[in-house]
Amino acid sequence: MKRLRVALETQYAYGPATGLGVYARRLCEALKKRDDVDVVEIADPSFDVWRFDRRLYWDQLRAPRLLRAARADVVHCTGGTLPWRTPHPVVLTLHDLVWLRGANRGRPYVRWYFGDVQPRLARRADAIVADTEAARWDIAEGLRIDPARISVCGAGVDPSFFDLKNQRSAGALAPDPYILSVGTVEERKDLITAVRAVAQMPDVRLISAGHLTPYAREVMREIESLGVEARVELKGFVDDAELLSLYAGAAAFVFPSRYEGFGLPPLQALAAGVPVVAARIPVLEEVLGDCALFAPPGDASAFAGALHGALSGPSALIERGIERARTFTWPAVAGSMVEVYRRLV
């Protein structure tokens, strides 16, 4: 069978670690281990895309030049955006429709680019890849396209998270219990609900790890108004080593997000043997199954009640969660992706 030459956009793996970066890096690693694909990375590690003008330059000028120069059999853009002119066939990973759905704030020109221009360009993709069935139907409805054009390839959990179970069994839990929240501190992630829930639980702390956006100022005001400054910490971005340490020591994990395309952090918590409380939205129910406790989005009292249940240590739920997390692997994602590539070529 002919080896496929794939131009894979991995730019988001450089700079601040986000879900886009984890996805690009782990997918690239898994594809490179296969013997039926040659991967050409489309990236410039010296270039920072984490500002709107730089992202626009990357999408519409720098990336298209690198994609054309790669002379690949298929192009794969992993960041949810496409150039106006791109080589074909092109695969687009579209994790969600966060801008089209109004789930994120931003200046008018940012909302116009991500919420208006990019959905139009997405319809030009030869294939669209989503992470979940729930996201697939959301994207099909939002873009007004046939769901058959969208393939679900999922995401994986890094093996390092499974290793944390042994650390936790050996006493890695913090002496004063804390609840962990991981993810960019932005409005749709709804960290304020987690803060309000912990305010009802006087004996625990809340630690948030994730890039801070302007929404973090609203979170800090809520923390101050509730008088829980001593029990809530917003760490901002942390490196991989510190992130693993935070998972290892957490008594429970909270994920109150109102809108997701997948929800990798709570799945990582399952892998680590950390009990999870998440918002009851279709995507998270699909990913976490019956291995987490759920609360209605935005209901702080329900989250507090569920967190009390999680802290009681439901061992059967934890073991079930670890086994579920093992079914999400990057080699499997890469295999599904190669099937998409071959259908186009």
BATITI-689809 format. One record per residue (C-alpha): z, y, x; residue in one letter. Coordinates in steps of 0.001 Angstrom, whole numbers, plus 500000, padded with zeros to 6 digits. Layout:
! residues N
ZYXa;...
***
This chain:
! residues 345
500000500000500000m;499023503409501335k;501924505520502583r;502260508720500610l;502513512006502433r;504970514142500437v;505657517842501019a;509291518136499923l;510957521519499490e;514353521320501198t;515041525032501738q;518124524934499506y;519838522476501833a;520383525380504242y;522950528100503714g;525769527911501128p;526223524387499787a;525230524291496107t;524003521599493734g;520422522495494661l;521226521969498316g;522993518635497833v;520081517389495745y;517419518459498258a;519287517112501281r;520258513731499826r;516869513109498221l;515148513907501518c;517418511512503420e;516788508713500921a;513016509209500946l;512906509198504757k;514547505756504804k;511673504256502810r;508636502688504456d;506123503850501840d;506602507624502189v;506085510190504926d;508156513295504196v;507152516751505393v;510102519083504901e;509205522477503505i;511969524686504837a;512808527471507251d;516470527004508279p;516593530555509653s;515676532100506301f;518333532866503667d;517101532511500073v;520429533343498435w;519424536846497371r;516881537627494671f;514315539473496820d;514455536708499445r;514136534009496803r;511083535780495365l;509524536022498835y;510233532327499444w;508838531162496106d;505678533225496074q;504701533791499726l;506483531692502341r;506718528348500518a;503070528299499327p;501830528791502898r;504008525935504170l;502962523705501267l;499268524254501932r;499720523694505671a;501425520339504996a;498188518831503610r;500209516373501558a;499184513872498899d;501758515368496559v;503984518451496583v;507561518397495282h;509426521638494555c;513124520860494171t;514676524230493310g;513492524617489728g;510882527242490583t;507163527156491402l;504782529439493279p;502150531221491202w;499565529346493230r;500597525947494500t;498705522910495798p;498299520079493296h;499464517574492319p;502891519183492153v;506199517734490955v;508909520135489805l;512567519165489638t;514025521210486806l;517751520644486639h;518308522842483591d;517105525882481645l;520144527977482438v;518256531291482499w;516059530567479507l;519144529543477524r;520989532720478521g;523782530704480108a;523834532927483209n;524143536653483588r;521952538723485863g;520043541947486184r;517069542331483829p;514504541587486538y;516377538427487537v;516477537219483926r;512775538075483575w;511785536075486660y;513901532970486060f;513964533074482263g;510411534203481466d;508026533855484411v;509291530555485788q;509278528666482450p;505589529595482129r;504894528333485645l;506880525137484981a;504360524177482298r;501694524054485031r;503486521305486944a;501702517949486981d;505074516247486470a;508566517517485728i;511675515643486826v;515047516011485073a;518445514570485958d;519499513222482550t;518058512291479168e;519973515163477600a;518383517594480064a;514969516013479442r;515111516796475733w;516554520253476375d;513712521062478776i;511040519669476460a;512323521763473574e;512808524880475670g;509390524739477332l;507679523437474173r;506067520522475995i;505736516791475350d;508884514947476546p;506551512287477985a;505666514771480728r;509278514697481928i;510730511836483975s;514466511217484359v;515303510322487960c;519001511194488057g;521186512078491033a;523450510127493356g;526972510151494749v;527539510302498492d;529415507200499783p;532055509422501401s;533584510081497973f;534255506377497386f;536146506221500685d;538689508689499286l;540132506060496945k;541831504374499907n;543243507691501127q;544651508390497684r;546236504933497547s;547795505583500961a;549552508701499702g;547047511507500215a;548071513158496910l;549645516579497382a;553450516627496938p;553105519429494367d;550357518305491984p;547208520344491607y;544200520135489359i;540870520622491082l;537777522405489794s;534546522363491824v;531438524414491178g;530029527907491447t;532407530331489741v;529961531681487169e;530215532336483451e;528697529093482143r;531136527017484222k;533933528657482184d;536716528524484760l;538728530867482519i;539300527992480095t;540750525912482951a;543008528835483938v;544252529195480356r;544892525449480151a;546924525400483369v;548891528422482151a;550228526048479463q;551283523502482122m;554111525097484148p;554486522341486744d;550943522147488110v;548551524281490114r;544802524864489794l;542515525036492823i;538906526141492435s;536325525436495152a;532905526994494825g;530802530046495555h;532180533205493920l;529946535342491709t;530869538626489963p;532319536498487137y;535159535639489527a;536550539142488928r;536957538292485240e;538728535088486217v;541115537009488475m;541908539483485693r;542733536565483387e;544932534992486070i;546854538256486420e;547172538798482670s;548632535284482272l;550971535758485227g;549834532609487035v;548789534163490355e;551167531846492235a;549650528725490646r;545902529400490675v;543786529672493815e;540098530531494048l;539046529274497463k;535383530188497187g;532944528207499289f;534468525377501348v;532773523075503845d;532247519355503261d;535384518290505156a;537670520577503163e;535971519600499909l;536652515912500546l;540251516733501433s;540651518608498146l;539323515657496169y;541603513296498079a;544742515278497203g;543958516202493592a;546046514815490751a;543250515448488243a;539851517130487987f;538789519643485335v;535205520573484452f;535043522956481466p;531357523854481922s;529516524830478725r;526019524079480048y;524779521606482682e;521727519607483618g;523775516846485242f;527329517617486385g;527707516134489869l;531278517339490694p;533036515310487961p;530984512251488929l;532153512725492516q;535707512870491172a;535205509537489388l;533977508038492673a;537097509299494431a;539389507795491812g;540452511177490399v;541006511281486609p;538542513698484976v;538774516033482003v;535443517576481011a;533881519626478248a;532423517516475464r;528754518399475839i;525884515846475674p;525021515944479372v;528575515264480543l;529090512536477958e;525898510881479230e;526903511057482896v;530618510262482572l;530454507828479663g;533835506482478565d;535350507089481989c;536640510622481406a;538734512499478889l;536902515183476899f;537860518431475206a;535829520868473084p;534194523600475213p;536354526698475441g;539436525104473834d;542174525728476398a;544896523979474381s;542756520845474033a;542057520915477776f;545798521242478480a;546508518241476270g;543781516159477897a;544997517130481363l;548524516004480475h;546967512660479530g;544978512505482769a;548065513194484863l;549867510204483343s;547634507997485532g;545411505843483302p;544588503232485980s;542047501339483857a;540120504564483261l;540119505317486985i;538814501870487977e;536142502061485293r;535114505467486591g;534690504221490147i;532421501415488990e;530370503802486873r;529938506195489787a;528607503323491935r;525576503084489639t;524415506558490723f;522764506154494136t;520304508260496101w;518127505238497040p;517657504614493312a;516755508279492777v;514226508082495615a;512703504922494132g;512235506578490759s;510761509632492448m;508183507600494359v;507052506086491055e;506441509630489786v;504509510513492951y;502300507414492693r;501451508056489055r;500031511418490104l;498171510188493186v;
***
